Amino acid sequence: MVAVAPSAAAGNVEFIRARSDKREYRRVVLPNALECLLIRDAETDKAAACMEVGVGSFSDPEGLEGLAHFLEHMLFYASEKYPGEQDYTKYISEHGGSSNAFTSSETTNFYFDVNVDNFEEALDRFAQFFIKPLMWQDAVLREIKAVDSEHKKNLLSDGWRMHQLEKHLASKDHPYHKFSTGSWETLETKPKERGLDIRLELLKFYEKYSANLMHLVVYGKESLDCIQSLVERLFSNIKNTDQRSFKCPSQPFAVEHLQLLVKAIPITEGDYLKISWPVTPDIQFYKEGWAMDLAAGAGSDSTEYSFFSVSMRLTDSGHEHMEDIIGLVFKYLDLLKEDGIHEWIFDELVSVNETEFHYQDKVHPISYVTDTVSSMRLYPPEEWLVGASLPSKYAPSRINMILDELSTERVRILCGSKKFEGSTDCAEPWYNTSYSAENVTPYMIQQWIQKAPTEMLHLPKPNIFIPKDLCLKELQDKVRFPTVLRKTPLSRLWYKPDMLFFTPKVYIIIDFHCPLSSHSPEAAVSISLFVDLLADYLNAYAYDAQIAGLFYSIYLTSTGFQVSLGGYNDKMRVLLHAIMKQIVNFEVKPNRFSALKETFVKDYQNFNFSQPYSQASYYLSLILEEKEWPLVEKLQALSKLEADSLAEFVPHLLSKTYLECYIQGNIEPGEAESIVQEIEDTIFNTPNSLFKSMSPSQYLIKRVIMLENELKCFYQIEGLNPKNENSSIVQYIQVHQDDAISNIKLQLFSQIASQPAFNQLRTVEQLGYIAGLSLRSDRGVWALEVVIQSTVKDPSYLDARVDEFFKTFESKIHELSDKDFKRNVKSLVDSKLEKFKNLWEEAGFYWGEIEAGTLKFDRVESEVALLRELKKDEFIQFFDEYIKVDAAQRRTVSVQVFSGNHSAEFKKAIAEADPPKTYRVTDVFGFKRSRPLHRSLKGGPGRITMD
């Protein structure tokens, strides 16, 4: 006889929810005290779940730093019910899903999504994390290595280093002071020295995982009754040992940790300033309203303490005037205290937040569950969906309380600069960051305030961008795909009304095609500076627009630059007009030019300190792409560039321009046409405009080189930072140019192979924390890419292991059962048929087709139809022709970056004779010139043409 578990308690909660939200919600508390939020979305094609456990790195036992993070890793291995190693991740990846987890100070979060038809089995596997996981001894050692590899990846990251330094300069008896990632030293070496069995310590720590400390969000397509029945059946067996939730002490800083000026030496070039104060956490009075947004610079994952921070990147001149900058910050705080926060500012904020909440875009279920679960711990059930998004009342006393906490007596100042080399006297123990700390008294800061520049500081003015008209436009014609609405010698307009989301928003893209902008390193650097100067000039004006829910970006493309805007359509035209005016009236301001040039130089130099796998990817792009200029040449060009020469060069760069425009959303066709007409008039017809029209023959497209069949090319180079212990490899297998039938075969292979590749290369062989197989597309040329970053093995060895994986996997492909083949095809079909979640996703897909020149607006439907007809034999034949090692049409480049740890292996590798059917690339540009190019997709029948 089967025992029936007591039924769960379902509370009738009236959730505060967005007017646009059509989902159904239910709060359920299981008999084991697990509190659950059930979400039903009748339109979803992905299901998801997230479990937040109220145990985080603050609960690490003394001397076992990183144990909570280590446990998070270990729960992915296997369970008593599903003892196959990596059974959970394998099932998820095979059924169109993804999974991950993260450990924070007070909680650990586990989450996944999967195709809706496979949700029950996936959720059952997920539930075993918290019921009966198997933590095998051999898996323990392997995953300690993975944690250590993750830590070593971060050792030369300034973000990690400075964060740990801030934690180091806190009270030693506060958990904030701890090192939380874990390493081989903390999880293997030191525990052994103390006679501890780390697996037993892990099992002991797992006992803290009690149902009464957990919150679960489940998002599905079935009815709430069905979801509740499923959750009750799968999660009621989680033990409730009535653990007490971790109670964090209040602020981690004693008196000696305040009034502190810390000077630290970073890895990268550039100066950095962070001014911070400990403040009362906003959660303690979130109902009072304005505090959440006043603390826009606040950060903490604890309910007991928080920090308010002002951070900035400094120029060399800024470093010299650091005291003046700090003085200006305090001057502005004094202004806020003296003038007060007016109620009209609060009312404006209420208007913005209410609009944002009620017209929020739908996101992917996996994002929604991870965002929502944290609210369950912090807010009463009726407010789980809203959190602190909606201020309730104007509370000047609370605002003034926070302002009083931002005082000279409570400040901590962190400045990072290589200019401090030779003048530091301490080292942080975990990352070995050199620093010095000195007292900075209120009297000293008062002196800085008095000598700071007398800038015109003022409170914000009323925001002109707050939308008033949120009405939806009437659709005259139903348009399924984007259409060309307007075409002139100067521009083309693609248009699509919103027919899915019915939201008062619009998405606009203006692509400036300037063929002269990328013909040399000097041109590439000049257009980069032009774009950044534009953004710099617009910062102050556009800030209010961003506050009001209008977003814009100006960024480089391979053939010019692009302006994109998104948000409420009501005031969008005001912002767009301002951006176009700034572009057409562009001038080079010498002071801003100098500041940005200095930043550019440091950014180029800092590439030396990037992760080795990023360096390998850069070299691969340099090999593959036509007119891709090396950073060293850009740096040389930048060093010679001055404000006056840029001012002379920019008109030349922009003298040939064509505008490709895309407008989608809550906008009528006549208004879309009028917008583009206004842009044309502004850009081309304004007196003294830099922009001139372009003839069709001048249209420029970058192309990708065609690798040679049956030839494996390899490029070996030493890493740019000798101190980085990580080596890396990117093995690139070029397969085909955009073609529906080849696309689906390659995508199917990637779906089948990606999880086994990760499992073999990372989990079994422990080659490195970063290891994976994925798809890559360069201008429509599709390829497979395997990336590994490793401290334990050199790139030649890693490359051999990648080849070995493909050799071993060959039998898996050939022995693929009909059942497994059909299951994988269905999974890929389900993923392809996943609906767009919001306007930006839909517009991004269609613009991608326009930008690439493919114009396959029905790509999903056509590829799904081909998938459903695909035969297993055809798929295997595709693998045999293009992917398997020694295949007749296999085309490969292996980019190998050797760390200082592997310098001996590098010398040996470059001295070895080339094996048969291989080619050593020693001159990247000579190699590129020797290879034919893939055709451009922008041209030919059915493609975009200029005439």
N, C-alpha and C positions, 0 to 999 in steps of 0.2 A: 504494500500500500504506500502510495506517495504522500508524504507530508505536505500540507498546504501552508505556505507562509502567511502570516497575518497580512491583511491588506494595508496598503499605504494610506496615509492621510492626505487628502487633497483639499487644499485651502481655496476658498472662493475669493480670489484676489482680483480687485479692480486695478489692473495695471495702467499706469500713466503711459500713454503710447502716442506715437506720431500719427497724425491724421491720415497720412499716406500709407500706414502700415496695415497690410491685409492679413498678416499672419495671426494664428491663434496661439494662446499661451496658457499654461497651467503650472501652478506650483504644487509639488508633491513632496512629502516627507516620508521616506521609507521607514519600516519598523526599526531598522538599525540606526536611525537618526540621520541618514544621508539625505540632504536637502537637494531637490532637483527642480530644474526649470525645463519644462517640455515645450517645444515649439513645433507647430505644424504649419508647413508652407505647401499648399496644394500645387504650387507652380514650380517647385524646386526639382532639379535633376541631380543634385548632390545632397547627401545626408552628412551630418557631422556631429561630433560630440567633443566636449572638453571637460576634463576633471581637474579641478583645482584642489590640491591637498595643502592643508594649513601647516606644512612643515617645509622649511627652506634652509638656506645655508646658515642662518643664525642659530639653527639647532645643531650644527656640527659639534660633536664632542671635542673637548680640548685636546689638541694634538692630533686630530684626524681631520684637518682642513680639507674641504672638498668632498666629504662623505655624502652629503645630500645630493650634490651634482653627480657623483659616482653612482648612487642608487638610481637616479633618474635614467642614466645610461643602461644600467643592468636590467631594468624592468622590460626592456624591449626584446630580450633574448628568447625566453621560452616560459611556458607555464605547465603546470601539472596536466591541465586539460589539453593543451596544445604544445606537446614537448618538442616539436620540430624547431630547430634553431632558426630564428628570424621568421617564424611562421606568420606572426602578425604583420610585419612590414611587407613580407612577400604577398600576403593576401591583399593588403591594401593597394600595393602598387599594381598588382595584376587586375585590379578592378577599378581603375581610373582614379585612384585616390592618392593622398599624401598624408604623412604623419610627422609629428615632431614633438618636442617638449622643451621646457626651459625651467631652470631653477633660479628663483629670486631670493630675496632675503628671508621672507616669512612664508613663502608658498612655493610649491612646485606644480607646474601645469603640464598636462598631457593632452594632446588633441589630434584629431584626424578628420579627414573627409573621404567619401567613397561614393560610387554610383549608387543611386537609391535602391536598386534591386538587390544589392549585396550588403545592405546596411545591417541586417540582423546578425549575419555571421561575423562581420567586422566588429560590431559592437560587443559580441560575445568574447572575441579574442581580446578586445580592449579591456573588458571588465576583469579578465584574469590578472591584469597588472596588480589589481588591488585585492585579489582573492587568494591565489596560490601561485606566485611566480617561482620559477626554478632559477636559482642563482648558482650555477655550476662553478666548480673551482677553476677549470680551464678558461671559462668565460670571464671570470673575475680578473685573471692576469691579463687577458687580452684587452679588456675594457679599461683597465688601469693605464695600459699603454695608449689607448685612444684618448683618455682624459689628459694624459701627459702630452700627447701630440697636440691636442687642442691648446694646452697652456703654452707650449713652445711656439705655436703659431702666433700667440699674442705677446710674446716676450719683447718684441721690438715695435709694438704698437703703442704710440703715444697716448691714445685714448685709454687703454688698459693701464698703462704706467701711471698716468696722472690721477686716474680714479683711485688706484691702490695707494698712491702717495697721500691723497686726501684722507683715505681711511686710516692710514698709518698714523696720521697726526690727529688722532682722536683718543678718547679714553681707552686704555688697554683692557679695562674690565667691561667695555661695551661691545656687543657682538659686531657692530659696524666696523670695528678695528680689524676684524678677521680677514684672512685670505680665503676666498670662497671657491675658486675654480678647482683646486686640487692638482696634484702632480705625482710623478713617480716617487718623489721624496716623501710627500705627506701621506700617500696611500700604500706604499710598499716598503721603502727603506726604513723610515722612522718607526712605523708600527712593528716591523720585524725586530728592530733594535730593542723595542720595549717588550718583546715577547707576545705581541698581539697577533691573532689570526684575523686578517682583514675581512674574510668572508663571515666569520662569526660576528664581528662588529657590524657588518652590513646587515645581517639578519636581525641583530638586536635593534639597529636603528630603524629597520623596516617596521618594527612593532609600533612605532609612533604613527604609522599610517592607519588611523582609525576612522571609521565611517563618520563619526561625529565631527571630524575636522575636515570633511570633504564637501565640495559643492560640485554638482554635475549639471551641465547643460546638454540637452539632446535635441537635435534639429532634424526633423524627418518630414516625409510626404504623407504618411498614413494619418488616420484620425488621431486625436489626442488620446482617446481610449486605447487604441492599438499601441501607441508609443508608451503609454503608462504601463500597460500590461507587459511590454517588452522590458522596460526598465525594472519593474518589480521582479520579473523572473531572473534577470541577469545580474542585478546589483544588490539584491537583498542579502546575498551570502557574504558580503564584505563585513568583516568583523568590526563591531563597535566595542572597543576596549575603554571607552570613556576617557580618552586622553584629554589633558588640559591643553588648551591652545597656548602657543608660545606668547608670553607677555614680554614684549620688548621694553627695556628701560627707556626713559624719555630721551632727551637730547644726548647725542654721543660726545658732546664737547664740554669739557670743564673750563674754568676760567683761563687756564694756561693755554688752551687751544684757540682762544679768541684774541683779537687785536694782533693778528699774526700776518706777517708778510713772508711768503715762501717763494724762494727763487729756485727753479728746477731746470735741469738741462734735458731737452727733448732729444729724440733720435732725428727728427726731421728738421729741415730748415724752416725758419719763420718764428715769429714771436707771438705769444698767446697770453691773454690776461683774463682772469676770472675773479670777480668780486662776489663773495657769497656771505650769507648770514643764516644762522639757524632761526627758523620761524615756527610758530604754532601751526601744526598741520591743518590744512583747510577742511579736511574731513570732519574735524571737531566742531565746525560751525558752518557746514555746507549749506544749511537751510537759510543762513543769513544772506546769501546771495552773492555779492560781488567778489568775495575772496577768491573763488576758484579762478577768476580771470585776472584779478590783480596779481595773483601768483603765477602768471603765465610763464615765468622763469623758474618756477619751483620744481623740485625733483625729489622724490623719495618713494620707496615701495613699502613704507611703514606707516601705520596710523598714529604712531607715537612721536615722530619727529619729521621735520622737513627742512629743506633749504631753499632760499631764494637766491638766484644767481644771475649775474649779468656777465656775459662772456663775449669776448671779441678777439679778432685776429689783428695784430698790430703791424704797421710798417716799421721800418728802421727808425723813422722820425717819431712814430708813435711810441716806440720803446724809449726813446730819449725823453719823451714828454709823458711818461707813465703817471707821474705824480699829478700832472695837470688833468689827465683823463680821469683818474680816481676822484680828483677834486670836483670835476664837472658832474660826475655821477652823484656825488653827495649834494652838490648844488641843486640838482634836479629833485632829489628827495626832499630837500628843504623847501623847494617850491611847492611840492605836493602837500607837505605838512602845513605850510602857511596858507595856501589857497584852498586846500581841501578838495575832495573828490565831489564834484557837483552832482546833484541828483539827475540832471539831464544826461550826464554821461552814463549813469546807471540805467536810465530809461532806454537810451540808445542801445546799450548792451543787451538789455532784455529783448528788444525788438530783433536784434541780430540773432540772438540765441534761439528765440522762439521760431524764427523763420528757418534757421539751420536745422533745428530738431524736427519740425513738422514736414520739411521738404528734404530730409536726408536721403542720400542715395542708398539704394540697396547694395549690399556687399556680398561676397561669397560666404556661404554658410560657415566655413572654417574660420573666417575672420570674425563673423558675428558671434559665434559661440565663445571664442577666446576673449573678445572684447566684453561680452556680457557677464561672463562667469565671475570676474573680479568684483562686479557690483553686488553680487549676492552676499559677499562677505562684509560689505561696507554699508549697505543701505537696506531699509525695510523692503519686503517683497513688492509692494505696490510701486516702488521707485527703482526696481532693478533695471528697467529699460531706459530710464531717463537719467539716473545717477544725479550728478550735480549740473546737468546741462541747462536747467532752467532756474535762474536766480528767482527767489521768491519775494524778497523785500529789501528795500534800501536800508543798510545798517552802517551808518557812518562811524559808529563807535568801534565796530570790528575792523573797518578799514584803517582807522587811526591806530588801532592796537598793532596791526601788522606794520604800519609805517614806523611806529615807535621802535619795533624790533629791528628795523633796518638802520641801525645806529652805528656810530664810530666805535662804540664800546664793544660791539658784538661782531665786528667784521672779520673775515678771513680773506686774504688776497693771495692768489696763486699766479705767478708769472713764469712762463716757460720761455727760455731763450738760450741759444748756444753762446750768447755773449757772456753768460755766467761761468763758462768753463774756466777752471783755475781758481774760482772764488767760492766753491761750495765745500762743505766740511762733513756732510752726512750722506748716507746711502739707504734708500728704502730696501728692506731685506728680500722681498719676493721678486722684484723686477730690477733691482740694483740701480734705481734711478738716483742720480746724484742731485743733492739739493742742500740748501741752507735755509734756516728759519730765523727770523728776527722779529722783535716786538715792534708794533706800529701803534703808537698811542693816539688817543683822540686829539691831543694837542697837535701832533704831527699832521694828522689829517686836516685839522682846521687850518693849518698853515698852507696845505695843498689847496684847500678850498679858496682861500684868500688870493692865492697867486694864479689860480686857474683862469683861463680866458673868460672874459665877460660876454659869453655867447648869449644870443637872444633865446633863452629857454622859455617855453610856454606850454600850457596844457593843450590837449587836442582841441581842434575846432569841430563843429558839427560835421558829421560824415555825409558827404554828398552822394555816396554810392549805395546807401541803404535802400533796398528795393521797396517800392510802393505798389507797383502793379504786378500782381502775381497771377493774373488771369491767363488761361490757356487760349491759344489762337485756334480758330476754326479751320479744320482741314478741308480744302476744296477738292483736292485729288489725293487718292491714296497712292503713295509712291513706295514701292517695295525696296528699290535700290537707288543709290545716288544717281542723279542725272546731271548732264551739263546744261546749266540754266542760262549761261552767258559766256560768250567767247569773243575776244578781240585780239588784235596783235600784241596787246600788252598783258593780257591775263585770261584765265579761264576760271569759271566758277562751277564747282560741283555742289549740289544741294540735295538735302534730304530732310523732310519734316520728321518730327518725333511722332512715331505711330505706336510706340511700345510703352513708354514710361509716363507720359502725360504729366510732365513736371515743367515748371516755368523757367527752364534753363536752356542754354544754347552753348554750342561748342564751335569755335571758329579757328581755322588754321590759315595763315597766310605764308606760303612758302616762297621765299625770294631766291629764285634760281639765278645765280651770278657766276657764270662760267670762269671769269677771270680771278675768282676768289681762291682757287686752289691749284693754280698752275705752277706754284713754286713755294718753297718754305717761307719766303718773305711774305707772299700773298696769304698763306695759311695763318701766319702769326698776326698779320695786320687785320684780317677779318675777325680773328679771335678777339683781339683788343677792341675792335669796333663794337662787337656784340656785347662784351663785358662793360664797356663804357656806356653803352645805351642802357643796360640794366642798372648800372650805377646811378645814372642821371634820373632814372624813373623811380628809384627806391622810395624816396620820401613821398612822392605823389601817389604811388600805387599801394602804399601800405594800407591806407584807408579802404581801398578796394578789396584787398585781401581780407581785412577784418569783416567786411560786409558780404563775403562769400563770392567775390569775383577773383579769379586767379589767372595769371598770365605767366608766360615764360618766353624768353628770347634765347635761342640756342643755335649752335652751329649745326650745319648739315654737311654732307660731303660735297655739295655744290653751291654753298651759300649759307643762308641762315633762315630760321623759321620763327614766326611769331604765333603762339597759340594762346587762346583765351577760353575760359570756361566759367560757367556760373549763371546766376539769374540774368535773364535777358533784358530786364527793365533798364538797367543803367550800363549795360555792356557797351553800348555804342559810345558813351562818354569816355570810357577807358580806352577803347580802340582808337578813337580820334586822338586822344592825348599821346598814345604810343606812336601813331603814324606821324604826328607833328614832330615828335622828338626825333624820329628817324630822319625825316626830310630836312630838319634844321640842325642836323648833327654838326658838332664842332668838337675839336680836340682841346679839352681844358688841361693845360700843362700840369697843374697840381694833381688832378685825378689820373692823368696819364702816368705820371711818375709812380703814384701809389700802386696802380694796377700792373704796370710793367714789373715793378719789384715783386708783386705777388706772383705774376706769371713765371718769373725767373725761379722763384723758390718752389713753385709747383713742379716745374720741369726738373729741377734738381732733386725734388723729393721722390721722383719716380725711382731713383736709386734705392729708396727705402721701402718700396712697395713689396707686397708678398711675391715670392718667386713665381707662383702660378700666374699672377697678373703680368709679370715680366714675360713669361713664356707666351701668354696670349697676345701680348703686344708684338713680339717678334713674329708670331704666326700671321697677324694682320699685315705686318710689314712685308712678309713674303707673298701673301696672297693678293693684296689689293693694289691696283694700279694707282699711281700718284698718291701713295701714302708716304708722307715725309717723316724721316726719323727724328726723334726728339733732339738729338745732338745738333742737327742742322737747324731745327726750329730755335734752339737756344742760341746758336750762333747768329741767326737772323735777328732774334730779339735783342741781343746785346748791341746791335748796330742801329736799332730803330729808336728814333727820337720823336718828340711830339710834332715838330714841324714836318718831318718826313712822313709820318703817318697821315697828317692832314693833307699832304700832297698825294699820297698813295691811294687813300680811300676813294676819291672820285674816279680813279682808274678802275678800281675793283668793282664799283657799282655802275660803271658806264654801260654795261650790258646786263639787263635784268628782265626777267619774266616772272609773273606772279601766278602761282598755282593756288587756288583758294578752295576751301571746303567749309561749308556752313551746314550744321545739323542741329535740330532742336525745335524749340517753341518759337518759330519765326516763319513768317509768310514769305513766299517766293519773291514778291515785289520788294519787300524790305531787304532781303538777302542781296538782290540785284543792286539796290540803291547803296548798300554798304560797300560793295565792291566798286561801284562807280565812284563813290566818294574816295575810296582808297586810291584808285587810279588817278583821280584828279589831284589828290594830295601828293602822291609819290612822283608822278611823271609831269604834272602840269604846274606845280608850284614854281614860281620864278627862282632861278638859281639852284634848282634841285640837282642833286648829284646823280640821280637815276636816269638812265636812258634806255630806250627799247632795244630789243635784241632780235636779230633775224633768226629764222628757223635753223639755218646751217650752224649757228653758234651754240646750239643746245648741247650741253656737255653731260656725259654719263660716265661714272667710274665703273670699271669692270674688274672681274676677278680672273686670275690666271688659271689655265687648264693644266692640271698635273698629268703626268704620263702614266699610261697603263702599266701594270706589273712592275712599277719602279717605286721603291721606298726611299724618299729623300729624308735626310736628317740634318738638323742644324744644332750644333753644340756650342754653348757659350757659358762663361763663368757668370755667376750672379753678381749684381751690381753692388751689393752690400756684403763685404767679407764676413761681417759679424753675424749675419743671418745663417743659422744652421740648416735651414730648409733648402733642399733641392726640389726641382719640379720638372714634370714632363707634361706636354700636351701632344697626344697622338691624334692627328687629324686624318680622317678617311673621306676624301672627296667622292661623292657618289653621282649626283645628277643636277641638272638645272630644272627649276620648277616645272613639274609635269605631274598631273593628277595621279596617274597609276603608280609612278615611281614614288611619289610623296607618301602614299598610303602604305606601300611596302616598307619604306624606310622607317616611317613612324611606328609601324607594327613591330619591326625589329627592335627599335629603341624601347618600346613598352615592354617587350618580352625580356630584353637583356639588361636593362638599367639596374634593376634590383639585384640580380645575380652578380653583376659586375661590382656593385658596391659591396655586397656581402663577401665576395671572394677577395677583392683587393684591399678593402679596409678591415672587415671584421675577421676574416680567416687569416689572411697573410699579414695583417697589421702593418701595411706599408705606409700609412699616414692618415691623419684625421680628415684631410681633404682628398677624396677619391670618388670618382663617379663617371658614368657614361651618359652622354646627352646628345641631342640634336643641335646642329648649328647651321645657320643660313647667312651667307654673305652675298648680298645683292641677288638673292634668288638662287644661289648655288648651294645645294643642300649637302650636308656632310654629317658624319659621326665624329664625336670628339670625346676622348678619354683624358681626364685630368687627374694627376696625382701630385701631391706635395708631401715630401718625406724628409725626416731627419735620419732615418735608419738605413736607407739604401740610396745609391747614386742613380742618376737618370738612365744610364745604360741598362742597369739591372731592372729598373721600373719599366723601361720600354720592352724588355724581354718578357716581363711578367704580363704586360698587356697583350703581347702577341700570343703568349701561352693561354691567356684567358680565351681569346678568340678561337684558338685551336681546340681547346677543350669544349668550348660552347658549340662548336660545329656539330658534334654528335647530338647535343640537345636539340638543335634545330632540325636535324635530319630525323630524329626519333620523336619529334613533336606529335602527340596523338591528335586525332581529329577533334576530340572533345576539348583539349587544351587550345588548339588552334581556334576553334569556334568561340571559346570563352574569351580569348584575347581579342578576337575581331569584334565581338559584341562590346567588350569593355572600351575599345577604341571608338566604336560607333557612338556609344553612350557619351563619351567625353566630347566628341565632336558636336553632338547635338545639344550640348549644354547651352542653355539660353544666356544671352547677354544679361548682366545684372543691372546695368545702368547705362545712361546715355554715353558716358565716356568710353566704356568698353565697346559698345556698338560702333561709335564713331571711329575709335581707334582701329577696329578691324577694317572698315571701309577705307579709311585714309591709308592704311597700310597697302591695300590693293592699288590705290591711286598712285601712291608714292613709288611703289615698286614697278608700276607700269603693267601689272598683270591683269588688273580689272576683272578678276574672277570673283565678282560679288556673290555668286552662287557657289563659291568654293565648297562650303560645308555640304550642301545637298549633293553636288556632283561627286565629291570624294566619298561620301557615305554610300552612295549608290554603287560605286566601284568596289568599295570594301565588302559590301554584302554579296557581291558576285565573285570575290577573290577566291581562288582555289589554293589549297595548301601547297600543291606542287609548284605553282607559279611563285609563291612566296619563297620557297626553298631554292628555286632556280635563281631568284633575285639575289639571295644571300650568297649562293655559290659563285655568281658572276661578279659581284661588286664588293663583298664584305669579307668573306673568309680569307685567311692568310694564303697568299699565292694565287688568289683569284685572278682570272684573265684581265679583268677591268678594275682591279683594286689600285687606287691611287692614294698614296700616303705621304704625309710629312710628319716627322717626329721632331718637335722642338724641345731641347733638353737644356735646362738651366742648372748648372753645378754650383753648389754652395762651397764656402771655404772648407767645410768639413770633408768635402769630396774632391779636393784639388788634385790629389794623387790620381784618383780615378779619371779626372778630366784630362790630365796629361797623358794617361795611358790611352784614353778613348781617341784623342785627336792624333795619336801616333800610329794607331792600328790601321791596317789596310782595309779598304772598303769591301765588305762581302758582296757576292754576286747580286745583281738586281737591286743595288742601292746606289744612292748618289749623295755625296757629302756637299752641302751648301756652305761655301765659305764666303762667297760674294753675293749677298742678298739681291742687289740690284742687277748684277750681271745675270743671275739666275732668272729673275723676273723678265728681263729683256729677251731671254732665250725661249720663253714659253709663249704659246698662243693664248689668246684671251677668250673667255666665254662671251657669247653674244650678249648684248644688252636686251633686257626685257622691254625697254622703252623704245619700241620701234617695230615695224612690221605689221602684218595684218591684225586688226583688232587691238592694237596697242595704242598708247598715247603718241600722238604726233603733234608737231607744232603748227601744221597748216590746216 
